[in-house]
Structure formats: structure tokens, C-alpha cells
């Protein structure tokens, strides 16, 4: 009997080993290489953020120094977004031709030139030329950063990493606000020139940082460079198994046979953007039409709900609320930038845990309440003959509440969602259409907000934004499927049924369960 004990122990030990093999795998750690790539690519978004933030404060000094009226000021402020259309329209084809990485370098070089021109501007016309050049660079940056980040990210962290461009936009906005305050004590003619000219600095770091980035694996495969793509996928995936799966998915999307494993292959029907626009706009399938509606729609509602009015004209809004001196206005604006940045950081950790839909709907609901409250409070202040301290304080709190709710959902999810739902062959051009809508609406609001407030009051403008946000909530609730946890090639299977997407999702879940069994 005693002799059998070790034998029994051995059997038990083996049993334990076998049981351990069936334990659920631990969740993978964040891929540090993909993390670093996402940070470097997203630095392009600092350029846009800085320009938005800095112009909110610089406009006061430009207005006084160059003796401009409010129509010239709002055109100066909002025009950057329309100019960026040139960049975003060209970015899709440029990134398919040059590659994602060198398109990022190109964006930084253009913005650098624009910032220098604005810093040395001697009159309004010269300033507008610099604004145009910077706007083109911003358009490139807005389109390429989310696309590149989505294409290098493993599925487990795609939401986290693809939200980085929005994080860096907010970091840039905060830097712009701080720059406003830092240079506000200089004479007017120097203050705004320093504020705008310093914007050239981030683009230098961007050009240096991009040298350490790999090219997008999806772009490499579209060029037939399978060996190079495998190296990048191995580095940016959570495991070698995931790397192989991602490679197989992208090869299938690119039309490369599964058994083709040569280092360099010929990609069937390869074209640099030819016929893509026909597939998107002239002969779209129901799936493509649904994806396009979702991508363009979310970009529309992100801007039409008034975020750039708050970010670009914070000092003016605080002035309407009763804060009239420059320094308190700029400090209050820094608080807005700080809250916006903190909550976007919170959102990056929630995207892949909570999911896109719950965060988006919660975000928009909070925005609706904040916008409605702002409209009410500003209307009370506007119709009062004396200063109301509680109303001023509530106005400040509601602005912080609005940017917090925006940043926790609507801000980052717009870029994450629109970059992950397009099929590979349509992604660059599809994303550029979303960015174009984003910039048009932002430009219209930036170029009309002061006129709007004079026509229907500042409170009335926020009531208008409230109505748009309500329509956005209905749109998202009815038409937006969840994409959390799906790889980029699986995502498009959920689209195409429009209002019946829930039935399609349930059908796919049943098929998945049967396959696993």
C-alpha cells in the first residue's frame, strides 16, 4: 500500500496539471510596442488641438492689435476647419500611395510651415494665408492618426489605442490655453504672435518620433509586402496566434490566397484609390451604405452639438456669463481644457471594458442635460439687470459638465468607431469622408457662432445645440451596433440591416456559439 502512494500522488499531480491546462487564459497585458506606435501617430492630433485652444485666447489680442470686427474674427477662427478639408480630401489617396507613416511626416511639415507663417504675420491677409497652410496640415493629421492607430492595434486594445488621437487633441487644446495665459502679459502685438508661432514646436518632435514607427501592416499587405507585414503584426499583436489570425483576415480582405506565403506577392486588382469612390457613393451595398451613414452621422453630431463653440469661444461665453476681465477668463478656460483632458483619459480605459454604445449614449444624455442647463442659466443672466453670482457659478459648472460628458464618450468614440467599421479597401477614403463632415460642421459653427449669439442670444444658441444633441441620441440608439471585441474584419458583418441590426447581432452570436460547441 505504501508503495502505491507515490504512484497515486503522481497521478493526482498529473491530473492537476491537466486541470490547469483547462483554466481560462489570463487576459493579455497591454502590448507596449503597439502602445508606443499609437502615441507617436497620435502626436499629429496635438497640432489641431493646440491651434483650436490657442486661437480661443489669441483672438482677443488679434482683434485689438489688428482692429478687426467680429465677422473677421469668427472667419479667422472657424476657417481653419474648412481649409482642413483640402488636407483630409487628399489624405486618403496620399496615405494609400505614400503609406500611413510618411503621410504623418507630411502632415507635420505642412503644419510647421503654417505655424511659422501665422507667427510672423503682419496683417490680416498674411495671417489668413498661414491659417490656410496650417489647416491643410490639420486635415491630413485628423484623417491619418485614427486610421494608422486602428491598423496597428490588437483587437483587445483597439478602443483604448484608437482613442489616443482624441486624447492628444485635448492635450493640445490644454497646451493652447496655457500658452494663452503664459503670453497674455506681453503687449498685444507680441502676445498673439508668440501664441501662434510656438505651435511649430510639436511638429518638430513629430517628425523625429515618426522615424521609430513601423508602417501599417494593412498598408504593407495591400502593397504585397507580406514579410514586412508579418514582422509588424508579430510585434503589435498580443500573441503569435493572434498575429497569424490578423494576417489571414487582412490577406482575405486584400484578395490574397490563404496559402500564399511569399515574402512579396502581387495583390489582385491593386489600385491606389481607383473605383473606391464609386463603391462608396454610386453603387454602395447595404452594408457599405449603413457603415457610411454611421461614420458620417457620428462626425456630424459630434460637431453640431456645439463642442467647438465652447472650445473656440470659451472666453466669449464666460464674458456673456459676467466674467469680463482677461485673466479670469483665461484661467476659467484653462479649467475647461483641464477637465476635458482628464475625462478623455478616463474614457480611454473604459472603451474596451464598457463598450462603445453604453459610453456613447451616456455621454450624449449628459451633454443634453448640460446644454439645456446652460441655455437656461445664460438666458437668466442675459435678462437680468444686475450680476447674479450663483448663475455665473452654475454656468461655469455646466460648461465643465458639458466638456466632461463629451470627453467621456462622444469625443473619443467618434474617431474609434468611424475608423474601425470600414472594410480595409474602403477605410482610408471612408474615414476621410467622416473627417470632411466633421470639419465642415465645425467650420460652419466656428464661423457663425458670434453672429448666432447676436441673433438669438448665447442662451438661445445652447438651446439649439440641445435640440441637435437630442436628435443625435435617437440616431445613435437606433442605428449603431456594438463593435467592442470584434476584429476589424468581423465588424462589417453586423452592418447592412440598419434598424434591424440587433437581430443580425443575435444571429451572429448564435452562429458563434454553435461553432464553439
Buried (B, 14 or more C-beta within 10 A) or exposed (E): EEEEEEEEEEEEEEEEEEEEEEEEEEEEEEBEBBBBBBBBBBBBBBBBBBBBBBBBBBBBBBBEBBEBEBEBBBBBBBBBBBBBBBBBBBBBBBBBEBBBBBBBBBBBBBBBBBBBBBBEBEEBEEBBEBBBBBBBBBBBBBBBBBBBBBBBBBBBBBBBBBBBBBBBBBBBBBBBBBBBBBBBEBEBEEBBBBBBBBBBBBBEEBBEBBEEBBBBBBBBBBBBBBEBBBBBBBBBBBBEEBBBBBBEBBBEBBEBEEEEEEEEBEBEEEEBBEEBEEBBEEEBEEBBBBBBBBBBBBBBBBBBBBBBBBBBBBBBBBBBBBBEEBEEBBBBBBBBBBBBBBBBBEBBEBBBEBBBBEBBBBBBBBBBBBBBBBBBBBBBBBEEEEEBEEBBEBBBBBBBBBBBBBBBBBBBBBBBBBBBBBBBBBBBBBBBBBBBBBBBBBBBBBBBBBEBBEEEBBBBBBBBBBBBBBEBBEBBEEBBBBBBEBBBBBBBBBBBBBEEBEEBBEEBEEEEEEEEE
